[in-house]
Amino acid sequence: ITVKSSSRDPVTAAGEEGDDKPRKEEPWKTTLKTTMVHVEAAEFRGREVSLWDLLHSRYIPEENRRELLELYEAGELSLEQVRTVVTTIVTRMAAAERAEPVSGPRAEEVAAEAEPTPLDGD
């Protein structure tokens, strides 16, 4: 029996073999977690927060979050573009939330629910 030493990256090999060592985080993810932004909206007002936390806040819909992360990871969006989009969405969503009446849903939502869609007839 011949024992060969592994030529693989030790971090990758350790992660695959089930060691307790943490796997190395993707660089793009680390960048989002360490890039701090100042957003004057909602619970973020008056403090800096990471782009990662903003992306995973209740203000960014899941579909938008996935799309932004995919585009950034693929290199199609720069960090500055992600920062601009995320802070804009959070600011607008927080402002819209503040403007909504507390008593019930927005008028547009009620009107949209009342309109039949082509799928309703099927």
PyMOL commands that set and color helices and strands:
alter all, ss='L'
color gray80, all
select helices_A, chain A and resi 10-16+27-34+42-44+51-55+62-73+79-99+107-114+118-121
alter helices_A, ss='H'
color red, helices_A
select strands_A, chain A and resi 36-38+48-50
alter strands_A, ss='S'
color yellow, strands_A
deselect
rebuild
show_as cartoon
